[in-house]
């Protein structure tokens, strides 16, 4: 697929669900259920995206050019014999995810300076 040219930076922060979806896709393509499982695993079960939340966010993110459907499909026997739609980050989506991660890291540094965060923040399950 040809990626649309994006010249503007995203003015608003991503919402919680969108950022989790971009993080889930940062390592590679996933189908919807795979995204839900990755988010739940990485958050040690504290974040669960239901189908309505997930697919509503995916629809918005597709329209915004943050993600795209993959043209590749796995071999049916490797995909539980279902033809799932896989999604991946676009270059623009990776850029937006990076900007959002940097924005959040800066906020955490402020919280640390104000002694609102004790000690080092430990990575959650799944290493992300």
N, C-alpha and C positions, 0 to 999 in steps of 0.2 A: 504494500500500500504506500502511496505517496503521502508524506507527512505535510500538513499545511504549514506555511511559514508563520511563525509567531514572533512578532517584534516587540510586543508589550510585555512588561513584567506583570506578573499577577499582583494586583493591588491588595487583595484580601488574603488573610491566612486561610489555609485549608481547614475544613472542618475535621473533626476527630476521625470519622469513618474514612474520609478521603485519604488522609495521611496514612492511616493503617493499611489501606489498599495499596497505595504507592510503595510503602515499605515492603509489603508482601510480594510485589512484582519487581522489586529492585534486584532480586537474585535471578529472575528469569520468568518465563511465561507460566501462567497458572490458569486453571478454570475456576469458575465461581466457588465451587465447594472447596477447592484447594486453597483459595484465598481465605475463606472462612476458617479453615483448619489452621492455616499458618498464623493468622491473627490471634486465634484462641491459644495456640501453643506458645507463641512468642510472648504473650501477655500472662502466661501461667493461668489462663482461664478467667482473667479479670475483664477481658473485652471479648464480647461475642457479637458478631454481626449477623443479624437475622437476614433471611432472603430478601425481604422488602427493603431493608436498609442497604444491603449489599448491591442489589440490582438497580435500585434507584440511584445510588452513588455512581455505579458503573455507567449508567445512561448519561448522567451529567458529565462525567469525566471523559467519556467518548466524544460528546458534543464539544467539550472544551479543548479537545486535542491532547489531553494528558495521557491517555492510554489508547490503544487500538486493538482490534481483534487480530489475532494471529491467523495468517493464511495456512500455516502448518497444522496438521491434525495428527495426533499420535496413531500408531497402529492400533486397530480396534482391540486386539487381544491384550494390549498393554494399557488400555483405558476402560477396562470393565465393559467392553463391547457397547459403550455409549458414545455418541458423537457429541462431545462437549465443545463449547466455544472457549477457546483460550484467549487470554488477554496479555498484553505486554506494555511496558512503558514506552512512550515516545521520547525523543530527545528533549522535547519541551517538558514532558512529565518528569523526567529525571532532573532537569534543571529546577523545576518548581519544587520537587521533593528535597533537593539539596538546599535551596533557599529556605524552605520551611524548617528543615533540621537545624540549619544555622541560626534561624530566628529563635527557635526553641532553646538551643544551647545557650544563646545569649541571655535568655530569660532565666535559665537555670543558674548561670553565673551571677546574675543579680540576686537571685534568691539565696545563693550561697554566701554572697557578700553581706547580706542582711541576716545571716544565720538562721534562715528558714529551712535549710537543708543541712542535716547533720552528717558529717563524714562524706566519704566517696559514694556516689551513686553506683550501685551494682547493676551489671547487665541483667536483664530478665532472662527467663528460659528461652532457649533458641538462639542466644547469642546476639540478638539485635536490640 
